[in-house]
Amino acid sequence: MALTPAQRHRARVLAEKAQAASPFGIELQGSDYQLMLAKLATDKRTLKSIESIQLKRQTKASLLPDYLPWIEGAITKGQGAQDVVLTTLMVWAIDAGAYSLALRISGYVLQHRLPLPDQYQRSTATLLLDEFADAYLRGQWVAIKPAADAQGHPIFVADDTHPVEHLTAVGGLTAEHDVPDQARAKLLKATAYGLLGKVQTAETPNLDKLPTDTLGDALAMLIQALALDALSGVKKDIERIERKLRAMADGKATPPPAVAPSAKPAPQQPATPKRARPAKKQATARSPR
């Protein structure tokens, strides 16, 4: 059952109180934190009983609203105390597609260098690079964001933020962190593919519809990805983009104007017809190149 507005307010106040009472470096203390740990354990058992990965993701999305007051209290009032509930919810948010929420949590987690629960066996920065990139490159990117229904109850709705915005944010958050080169390369590849409008490595993107700046940005990311990981699988994409840019530079291809995706192209005006010549002198029309 969803929490009422009064219950959500009380939960947030208790979360703020628990966070404020626990200094940096130690695990959170107090009965309120213990209650959240107990709830988390119950929800973990629910998830463990589900075999379908897709259903697990949907279940996590349905569970997250009740944790939003705790998340908000931790982010706004926390002092860096270790919080297993918060770090677990960060991972759940990624799994559920709540990428904007996951980024808010991860900013706090990275700032205070909070450790992840033992079962994840990776640093926070590495997990963010891997999970965000995999969600895009595996075609599993279905984004949602927190909202409220007509009664004010927290829900999640579709998030139409372009994947590149979220992927770029992950790159920025983790830029100063030591991570495996392969993880960094994978995020660069996913971000470049987002710019190109492709997902799977085997797909051939339609470069004719992309402006020069976008092609250049994607090329730079793919070159960097290849330098970090020779097995990143981006060589053919680099070659395609380089050929396209050379063709544009030689005047053999014209880049499209950088217009908003929803904008409709202006209608072309018909050319003014030339006066017809006598039939016996009329030249044969050439096919356009």
Helices and strands as residue ranges (DSSP letters): H 5-20, H 31-48, H 53-63, G 64-67, H 68-77, H 84-96, H 99-111, G 118-120, H 124-137, E 144-148, E 154-158, H 163-174, H 181-196, G 207-209, H 212-228, H 235-249, G 279-281
